[in-house]
Amino acid sequence: MKSNLRPAIDEFRENGFIRVAQAFDKATKDACLESIEAELRSQSINVANPETWTKPVIRFVCPEGPAFAIAGTSPRLWALYDALLGNGNWIKRQGVGGTVPVRFPSKTDPGDAGWHIDGSYEVDGRYFVNVHSRNRALLALFLFTDVSEHDAPTEILVGSHRDVPPILRQYGEDGVFSGDVAPRLPQTTFARPRVPAIGQSGDVFVCHPFLVHRATWPHRGQTPRIMAQPEIGHCEQFSLLPGNSRCVVEDMILDSLN
Ligand SMILES: O=C(O)CCC(=O)C(=O)O
C-alpha cells in the first residue's frame, strides 16, 4: 500500500467509509450530468423546471459513456480500491454502474428511506447478501450534484459495518434478503453516530459493503440531488478463511466475526 494512503485506510477501518474529495473533475461531472439530464428528459422531467418534479424520487440505471468511464476509473479511486481490496482482486469497470436515485425537493415520504445494507445478488427477483459479500467488494456513492444537509443526503451509521457480519454468518453461503438484515441488528447499531453523506459534486464516498445507511427526507433544498450508488465488484467473494485474508476489507469482516 502507498504510505500516503495509510491515514485513509485507518479512517476506513474505524468508520467503514471515507470521502474522496474531487475524485473526478468538473468537466467530467458536467458531461455525466448532461447524460443524466437527457435520461430525465426522456421521462418528461426537466431539472430546471420544478413543475415537472412530480415524485420525491426516481431511479434508473446509471448511463454509460466516456464521461462515466472517466469518473469510474479515477486514479485516486483506483489507488484506494487497490489499497482496500488488493490489486487484481477487484473488477476494473470502465464506468460507474449501479443505479441513480434522483431526489427532488419535496415533503412527501419517498417510501424507500429505511436503514439497510445493499443487496448484491438476485434470488427470485429479490436482492440478497451473504457474509462473503458475493459480487460486492465495496459500495460507492458518486455525488453528481453538490449535496448539503438540506438536499436529502444519504445518512450513514458510522462503524455499523462491524455489526452486520455476525448477523449474516447465520445465513451461510445462501445469504438472506438484504431487507431482512437491518431489523435483525441490535439497538446499539442505531445508537451509533450518524453522518450525512454531504459534499460537492465530484466527491465519492467509498464504503464498506456492509455499512448501514438510508435515504433521508424531506428534501428541503432547491434543486434535485443526483448521485449514483454502484458496487465495486470483486473477482471472487471473500473466502473468510482465517489466515488466508486477501485484503483490508476481508480482514475487517473477519475481525467482526471474532
Ligand atoms: O438515495 C439515497 O440517498 C440512498 C439510496 C439507497 O441507499 C438505496 O437505494 O439503496
The ligand as an ORCA input file, in Angstrom:
! r2SCAN-3c Opt
* xyz 0 1
  O     -30.688      7.961     -2.302
  C     -30.073      7.783     -1.263
  O     -29.719      8.698     -0.519
  C     -29.684      6.397     -0.841
  C     -30.453      5.356     -1.524
  C     -30.058      3.988     -1.071
  O     -29.361      3.808     -0.122
  C     -30.518      2.838     -1.821
  O     -31.351      2.991     -2.701
  O     -30.003      1.733     -1.545
*
